[in-house]
Amino acid sequence: MPIYKRCSKCGKRIPSGTTCECIKQIRQQQKKERDKDYDQHRRNKTNAAFYKTKAWVLTKEDVLAHYMYIDLYAYYHDGKFVPATMVHHIIPVSKDYTKRLDRDNLIPLSDKRHGIIHKQMKEGREEEIIQLLLEYKEKWKKKENSEVGGVVKLF
């Protein structure tokens, strides 16, 4: 028999260990407001506009397809196949805008790994992370060059 608790906001009876829908909605609204504030006051307008261009969308899809939608960091660092959902600029666009569409500066990552990498870079490990990501891309290139019958040899 499940144990129930009362929501602190609306008083509704909900199973223990779950979050009430009203609190989920409040959190979602708070996130929306934080994102809006960030976009209006702190985000670099030039960089933000770039991510909406057709050139970026096509380049991003091309990079994801080239790496078979595999998160290269998870593949080489953790030895796991994790689906890549985004493309990360190894050298940030804010540091070198000319490399924004340079495929040698782009690496596919999962959302989770992308957040972890940005956190590590903010903690002062930027050069270390950049070198690691470039190393993983180089490893992938070596695998690509060891194709067998037109198929990339992953193992």
C-alpha positions in Angstrom: 0.0 0.0 0.0 1.6 3.3 -1.1 2.3 6.1 1.4 0.8 9.5 0.7 1.7 13.0 1.6 0.1 16.5 1.2 1.4 19.0 -1.3 2.8 22.1 0.6 1.2 24.4 -2.0 -2.2 23.1 -2.9 -2.8 20.5 -0.2 -3.5 17.8 -2.7 -2.9 14.2 -1.7 0.0 12.7 -3.7 2.2 9.6 -3.4 5.3 10.0 -1.3 8.5 10.5 -3.4 6.6 12.4 -6.2 6.2 16.1 -7.0 2.8 17.7 -7.3 1.8 19.0 -10.7 1.3 22.5 -9.2 4.9 22.6 -8.0 6.1 21.3 -11.4 4.3 24.2 -13.1 5.7 26.8 -10.7 9.3 25.5 -11.3 8.6 25.5 -15.1 7.4 29.1 -14.9 10.4 30.1 -12.8 12.8 28.6 -15.3 11.0 30.4 -18.2 11.4 33.7 -16.3 15.1 33.0 -15.6 15.7 32.1 -19.3 13.9 35.2 -20.5 16.0 37.4 -18.1 19.2 35.8 -19.3 18.2 36.3 -23.0 17.4 39.9 -22.4 20.2 41.1 -20.2 23.1 38.8 -20.3 23.2 36.8 -23.5 25.5 38.0 -26.3 23.0 39.1 -29.1 25.4 38.3 -31.9 26.0 34.8 -30.7 22.3 34.2 -30.0 21.3 35.3 -33.5 24.0 33.0 -35.0 22.4 29.8 -33.4 19.2 30.6 -35.4 20.8 30.9 -38.8 20.3 28.3 -41.5 24.1 27.9 -41.8 24.4 26.8 -38.2 21.4 24.5 -38.4 22.8 22.7 -41.5 26.3 22.5 -40.1 25.0 21.1 -36.8 23.0 18.4 -38.5 26.0 17.6 -40.8 28.3 17.2 -37.8 25.8 15.0 -35.9 25.3 12.8 -38.9 29.1 12.6 -39.6 29.7 11.3 -36.0 26.6 9.0 -36.2 24.9 10.9 -33.4 27.4 9.6 -30.9 28.6 11.7 -27.9 32.3 11.5 -28.5 33.1 12.5 -24.9 31.1 9.6 -23.4 32.4 7.2 -26.1 36.1 7.9 -25.3 36.0 9.0 -21.7 33.4 6.6 -20.3 33.4 3.8 -23.0 29.7 4.2 -23.5 27.5 4.8 -26.5 25.4 7.9 -25.6 23.2 9.7 -28.2 24.5 13.1 -29.1 21.8 15.7 -29.2 23.8 18.9 -29.7 27.1 20.2 -31.1 29.6 22.0 -28.9 32.2 24.6 -30.0 35.5 23.4 -28.6 36.9 26.9 -28.8 33.9 29.0 -27.7 32.2 31.3 -30.2 32.7 34.1 -27.7 36.5 33.7 -27.9 36.8 33.2 -31.6 33.8 34.0 -33.7 35.6 33.0 -36.9 35.5 29.4 -35.9 31.7 29.2 -35.4 31.2 27.0 -38.5 34.6 25.3 -38.6 33.9 21.6 -38.4 37.3 21.0 -36.8 36.1 23.1 -33.8 32.8 21.2 -33.4 32.1 18.0 -31.4 28.8 16.2 -30.8 27.7 15.8 -27.2 24.7 14.9 -25.1 22.9 17.6 -23.3 24.1 16.3 -19.9 27.7 16.1 -21.0 27.5 19.6 -22.6 26.4 21.0 -19.2 29.2 19.2 -17.4 31.8 20.5 -19.8 30.6 24.1 -19.6 30.7 23.8 -15.8 34.3 22.5 -15.8 35.4 25.2 -18.2 33.9 27.9 -15.9 35.9 26.3 -13.0 39.1 27.2 -14.8 39.8 23.9 -16.6 39.2 25.4 -20.0 42.5 24.6 -21.6 42.5 21.1 -20.3 39.0 20.4 -21.6 39.8 21.9 -25.0 42.8 19.6 -25.3 40.8 16.6 -24.3 38.0 17.3 -26.8 40.6 17.8 -29.6 42.2 14.5 -28.6 38.9 12.7 -28.8 38.2 14.2 -32.3 41.7 13.0 -33.4 41.0 9.5 -32.1 37.8 9.5 -34.1 39.6 10.6 -37.3 42.1 7.7 -36.9 39.1 5.3 -36.6 37.6 6.8 -39.7 40.8 6.2 -41.6 40.6 2.5 -40.6 37.4 1.9 -42.5 36.7 -1.7 -43.6 34.5 -2.0 -46.8 33.3 1.6 -46.4 32.1 1.1 -42.8 33.8 2.9 -39.9 35.5 0.4 -37.7 34.5 1.4 -34.1 35.9 -1.5 -32.2 
